[in-house]
């Protein structure tokens, strides 16, 4: 285990060759990130191509054992990684934030290593025998976002490695240090060349998506970014897994208990200060309990401290960057100008350092208001009235995205019936955004395609091969 300073020093480029990464809570320097060029990318891909066959030849058991050791390495450096993540991304150490994210990396590595994947006998009737196997793709390019930089990197690289692929990771330019440090720690237990990270700009990143030696791209990010990858990957017919933008709806049925659900609704919406792809971003509440839900949710939100992530008391942090801060601020201002009622927040302190936007709840808002119709990706939740279940479902399905959704009711049968009508990759009952390494996860409509997690996620990192005979 290294100290925080030693870990940071191990990923710091030579003086004058990097770029400074700033803490979104204070504006102070966190560290220097390298600026890798096309030549660096080519060397990383070449090393991956050279190392991958031997890694694949080890078999599932040996690769799983290596992933378990890599998980141990992350666990040994957990506090140092969490400190770096908090400084760079802004999320607090406590709550479902930095320490939680690093812990999730450990848990996901272990769960992925332990998933069973056996050949499937498709036909065996005495005359014909056909088995379905999954072979490694080769080299996988993993492109991650800035909101959960470490955890989503592991979501991508763990199943890819388990299936016998080599991986080249490209982190977001906003949060490269976290992923550089994570890969540095993982490589303590992995063979050389199997896992590398390229900290680069858009031009080099674009080369990753059209590189002929890359067999698959995994991407988590905006729908616009996903469209660009689809186009650039077409000439080499790359396999793709795309987890793109979402604007998740939650529907509160009339028999729900406002007080009982308030805390879970809050965290469904404000996890990571709202900067989560599958966060609850539109809350539809029946007329009969609308005011009570607004009241209970406001009470919960008021009690959640926001501030510098290194303060052990805080559970909400800043927006990670100025561009996202402006998105949230502009959407809330548009809602206020339309006459919507602000229950809490909506009044950022211009004199406060960092990109802090207060926890904001907006009621009595039209369904076509930009705060509802556009993904805010921050700490502002619109609460929309509805009168009938048909109306709520129609509004929930009214957008061209469908990553996740939720239904809230003590009547599980009724909740599941409503859930079945919602156009989303995952619909949770009485919670929102809870992912599990055993359960497939993916989007509907323009929220992407392909699935991650579970055995189905492993299969997505392999090439199906039928042995017939």
N, C-alpha and C positions, 0 to 999 in steps of 0.2 A: 504494500500500500504506500502510495506517495502522498506527500503533503499537497495542499491546494496549490501552493506556489510552484512546486516541482512539476505537478501535472500541467499547469498552465505553461510553464517554461518548455515542456517537452513538445508542445504544439506551436510554439512561437517561432515565426520565421526570422531570418537574419535581419538585423537592423536596417530599416529603410526599404525593405522589400514587401512589406505587408500593408494592411489598412487597419485603422483603428475601429474597434467595435465599442459602442457606447452603451452604458446602462440606461434603459428607458425610464427608470425611476428617478435618476439623478442627473443624467447627462455626462457622467464621469466615464473615463476610459476603463473598459474591462480588460482589454488585451489587444494584441495584434493578430489578425488572421492572414494567412498566406493568400497570395493571388496566383493561383495555378494557371498555367497557359496550356495551349493545345499540345505542346510537346510533352508536358507532364501527364495530360490525359492519355495520350498515345502510349506512354510508358506504363501507366497503370492498367490500361486495357491489355497490352501485350503481356504483362506479368500475370494478369488474370487468365488469359487464354492459355499460357504455359502451365499454370499451376492447377487449373481446373480438372484435367483428366485424372491426376493422381488423387485429388480430393474426392471425385466421384467414385473412384475405384475402392475407396475405403469402405463403402457400404453405409447403410442407415445407422447401424449400431455405433460404429466408430465416430461418425459425424455427430450423432446425438450426444455421445460422450464428450466430444470437443465443445459442443454448445453448452453443456452443463458446466464444464470448467470455465468457459467464457462468462457464464452467469455468475459463477463464484468470484471471478475477477471484478465484475461490475459491483457485486455486493461489497467486496473489500474496499472499493473506492467510492462507495455510495455517497458519503457525506461531501467529499470533495467535488464530485460530479454535480450534486444538488446545489452546492454553493455557486458553482460556475453557471449552472442553468438559471438560477435565480437572478444573478447579476446580469446575464446576457439577455434572457427572455423577459424578465421582470416579474415572473410569478413568485409568490411567496414561498418560503421554505415549507410552511405548514399548511394544513388543510389539504384538499385534493390538488396539490400543486407540485413543487419541485421534488421534495422527498418522495411524494407519491409517484411521480413520473419515473424517477430512477428505480424505485421499487417495482414498478410495473415492467420496466425493462428486464429486470431479473426474473420476475414471474413469467413473462412472455417467452423468454429464452428457454426456461425450464419446461414450460407447457408445450412449446413447439417441439422440443427435443423428445418429449414423451408421447406425442400423438402416434397412434398406430397407423401404418399404411402397408397393407398386404396386397398382393396381386388378387384381382377379382376374377373368379371363374364365371364367364358370361354364358357359355353353353358347354354342357358335358352330357351328351345323350347316348353315348356308346358309339356314335359314328363321327361326331364332330366335337372337338374340344377347343375352346377359345378362351384365352386368358388376357386380361387387360393389365398392363404394367405402366408405370410412369418413369420415364428416363429424364436425366438432367437436360435442361435447355442449353447450358453452356455458360455464358456470362450475362448477368442481369444488371441493368442500370437502375438505381433506386434514387428517385428525386423526391426530396421531402420538403415540408413547409416549416414555418417559423413558430407555429403555435404550440406544438408538442414535438420539438425537434428530435429529442432522443428517443422517445417512445415510438413515434411513427417510423423512425429509422429502423428500430428493432422489429416492428411489425413487418417491414419489407425484407430486411436482411436475414432474419432468423429462418423463415420458411425457405428462402432461396438457398441458403447454405445447407439446411437440413436435406434438401432435395439434390444436393451435389453440384450446385452451381457456384461459380465465383461471383462476387458482387463489387461493383463500383458505385459508391454512394456520392451523390451531389446534394449537400445541404443547402438550405436557403441562405442567401447572402446576408440576411438579417441575423441569423443565429448559427454561424459556422463553427464557433468555438466549442459549443456543446457537443456537436457531432464529431468534430475532430478529436476531442478528448475521449468520447465514448469509443470510437474506433481504435484509438490508441490503447485503451484498456482491453478491449476485446481481443486485439491482436497479440496480447500477452499469451493467449492460449490457442491461437489459430495458426495454421501453416502460412508461411510467407506467400504473399501474392493473392491469397484467396479473398481478402477483404481490403479494399482501399477506399480512400475518401479524396475527392477532388473539390477544393474550395475555389470556385471560379465564378466568372460573370456569365452573362447571357450567351455570348458567342461560343464559349467553350461548352456550356451546358447544351446548346443546340447541337453541337457535334456528338454529344453522348446519345441524343435521340435518333440520329441518323447514321451512327457508326455501324459499318457492316459486321463487325465482330460482336456486337451486342445483340443477343437473341430476344431479350424481353425488356420492356420498360415498366417499372412500377412508379406511379406518380400520385401524390396527394397534393391537391392544390385547387386553383380556381377552374371553373368550366372553360374560361378562355384559354388558360394554360393547357388544359386537356385537349382542346381542339387543335392547338398548335402542334402538340406532340403527335396526335393522330396523323396530321398532314406530313410532318417531317419523318415519321416512321414508316410511311406507306411504301416507299421505294424498296425497302429491305424487308417488308412484310413481317415486322416485329410483332410478337405477342405483346399485349398491353393489359395491365390492370390499372384502372383509373378511378380514384376516389375524389370526386370533384365537389363543387359547391353545393350547399344545401340551404334550405330555409325551413327548418323543421317545424311542423305544426304540432301542438298539443291540444286535445279536446277534453274538456272537463265536463263529464256527464252530470245531469241535475241531481243525482243521488250522492255525489261525492261530498265528503266532509271537508270544508275549506281549511279548517285548522289542522286536520290530520295530514293533508297533502301539501301544505304550504312550504315546508322545509325541502321536501323532495322536488317540488316544482322549482323552487329557487335554484337549487344546485343543478337541476336539469338545464336551466337557462344560463346561469352565471358561473358554471364551471370554467376555470381558467379565465375569469373575468369576461365570459361570453365568447372567448376566442377559441371555439371548438366547432369543427365542421358539423358534428351531429348534436349541437346544442339545441335546446328548445328556443325557437326564435319568434314564434307566433303562438299566443295562447288564446284559445277559443273557450269561452265560459258561458254556460247557460244563464239566461236572464234571472232565473229563480235564485241563483247563488252568486251572481256576478259581484255585487257589492261586498259580500262576505269574503269572497276569494281575494278581491282587491285589498281589503282591510288586512287579512291574515298575511298575505304575501308582502305587503308593505311593512308589517311589523317584523317579519323575518329579515327582510332586506336591510332595514335600519340597524339591525344588530350585528351586521357583518362588517368588521373593520377592514378598511382599504388603506394601503400605504406601501412603503418600501418593503420589498420582499424579504430582506434580511432581518427585519423586525419580527421576532417570533410570534407576536400577537396578531399579525395581519393574515387574512385569508383571501383577500382580493388585491390585485396589483394594478399596474398601469397597462395601457395598450402598448403593444410591443414597438410600434413605430408611429411616426407622425402621420403617414398616409392613412393608416387605419383609424387613428384618432379623428382625423378630419372626416372620414366616412361616417363615423358614429355621430359626431357633432352635427354634421349637416343634416343627417336623417332626423335627429331629434328636433332640430330647429324647424325643419319642414313640418313635422308633426305638431309642434307648438303653434306654428303659423296657421295651420288648418283648423285650430280650435280644439284639438285633442287635450285631454286633461292630464296634467303631469301629477302623479301621485307622490313621486319621490325623485329627487335628482334633477337632471336636465340643466344644472347650473354650475358648470366647471369653473374652478378658481384659476383665472388667468395668471395669477402671480405664483402659483405652485409650480415648482420644478417638475420635470418629467411629463409623461403623457397620461396623466390620470384623468379619467372621465368618471364622474360619480355614478354609482349604481342608480339606474333610472327605470322607473315603471310608468308607462303611459296608458291611460284608460280612455274609454269613449272615443275610439279611433276608427275611422273607416277602413274597410278591408283593402281598398285600393290605395291607401296612403303609402308613400314610399317606405316608411319605417316597417310596414307590414309586407309589402310586395318585394322589397329588396333585402338581401342578406346584410344585416348590420355588422355581424361578427364582432360584437362588443357588448358592454354592460348596459344594454337598453332593451327592455322587453315591452312590446305592445300587447295589450289585453283587449280582445274583441268580443263583443256580445253576440250571442246567437239565440234563436228561439226554437229551432227544431234540429233534430239530429241530421236530417237531410241537408239542411242549410250548412251546418258545421262541416260535414263531409265534403260538400261541394266547395266550400271555401278552402278547406285544407288541401284539396286536390287541384286547386285553381292555378297553381304555378307550374312552370316547366321543369322543376326540380323535385326530387323525392329521395333524399338520403335516409332520413329517419322520421319518426312521428311517435306520438304517444296518446294513450287514452287513459283517463283517470276515473275510476269508479270502484266501489266495493263489490259490485256485481260482475264477477269475472266473465260470466257467460255473455252478458250484454256488452261488456268492454271488448271481448274478442270478436263479437259480431260486427261492431263498429270498426275495429282494427282491420278486419278482412276487407273492408271497403276502401281503405286508404291506400293511395298509390305511393308506396315508399319501400325501400329495401328492407328496413327493419321497423316494426311497430312495437313499442314497449307498453306494458300495462302497469300503471301506477309507479312508473319511474321513467327516466329519459336519459339516453346516452350511455347506458351501462353496456360495455362491450366485454367479451369473454373470449379468451384464446381458443376455446373449444367450439365456438359458435360462428358460422360464416357471417360475414358482414360485407355489404356492398350496396350500391345505390340503384335507383330506378330513374327513368327519364334522363334528364341531362345532368344528373348527379354521378354519372360515370357508369362503367360496366366492369364485369369481373368481380370475384369475391376474394376476400382475405379471411384468414383465421380458420381454424379447424382443419379437418381432413380435406375439405373442399378447397381451402386455401393452399394446402400443400400441393394438391393436384394441379392447381393453377400455375405452380412453379415448375411443372414437369411437362414433358411431351408424352401424350398417350401413345402407347404401342400395343397392338394386339398381336399375340402369338397364337396362330391358328393352326392346330395340328398336333 
